[in-house]
Amino acid sequence: MVEDADPGKLRVCPYCAVSIYGEVGFSEYDSLDKAIYGAILNKGVDILQNPGQLAGVMMDIAPALKKEIRIFSNIVNEAYASRIKSAFDQEEEAAEAEIARLRHCFVEEEGLSDSWADVICAGLYGAIRYTKGIGTTGLHHVEVSEVSLTGKETSASAAVFIPSRPVHRVTLTGRTADTLSGAEAGDTVFFGSYQQGDTSGTRKEAIEWLVLDQQGGKLLLLSKYALDAKLYHNEGKAVTWETCTLRSWLNRRFYHTAFQQAEQECILTTRVRNRDNLKQGADGGNDTEDKVFLLSIGEVLDYFGSDPESEDPARRVKVTAYAKTQGGYCQSNGEYAGNGWWWLRSSGSDSYNAADVDYNGRVDRAGDLVNYYGLVVRPAFWLDLELATSTCRASM
């Protein structure tokens, strides 16, 4: 176990950001927040899109809450379903703010009393916290040895993949590999699924990945399109990749949403190098061990061309329709129509900023404020080719 940890708060491994909590239920669903969470455990988070079914399942598992559930079902109708589902998908602070806005609607537009609005909203917010592992945490066994939280170098276990530095630019072939085993650098493969063309966020599509590197039976994959829009960090404060909320989201929410269990087993835990920003002098923070990560400034320059100021078409990215609904900015017309600004994991001009790639393909090493709204996300990870070839398909 991780020593000196509060099981009620520790949801992500402090060393690799991988989720270490399980979906733990309750012996008795004796409060509204537990009843909502129980319904999600039984039917999945999409039940939030069907308030009638949600109330029915809640009544089945928490019959003692008949009055609370009846009032909940009268107020939480289909008009609010998408907003509630969105709140469950957000980071905790953003979700809390959305629930506060819903409370205002319940009182001012639906005529609900203040006391009952508090009950309903406390139930929703409590269920959101449970789905994030807060209050239901069941820690798995985690062994950590020779870990330094102050130095840039840490000892990695044999299970951690440590990639070597790339040596050449990737030429994008425009070809989709028929099989994962036949994929080469520059090809495209399909792996996992995520919301993309469906702006409601209810239907997933296969994710298309660019193969950037091959090393010893392992492939480095970068999403071809910008899949979502997220803040680098949910507060305007000094952070590094190690401590930012985007890293946590990628290794927890995105990882479990985009990949099924068999696919997750093919994704390697990778030693991620977090070098300082050489141009700006900003601290890159400690190295990390991640399942999913963002590219660094150095990696973008290695794989896509060494001139950061060039408007390189290979570095440009289109923003999916779903990412736009999540707040992703993109150019609306002209040569760059549909292109977005995508985050890199490197620090920018200082630790209050993170580097990014502009809509025109230029690498902005000074970056944007870590809580700047509208930038999009291109996840990357290393795939174990041997495991993936035996369990997963490369094309759709």
Order of alpha helices (4+ residues) and beta strands (2+ residues): alpha-alpha-alpha-alpha-alpha-alpha-beta-beta-beta-beta-alpha-alpha-alpha-beta-beta-alpha-alpha-beta-beta-beta-beta-beta-alpha
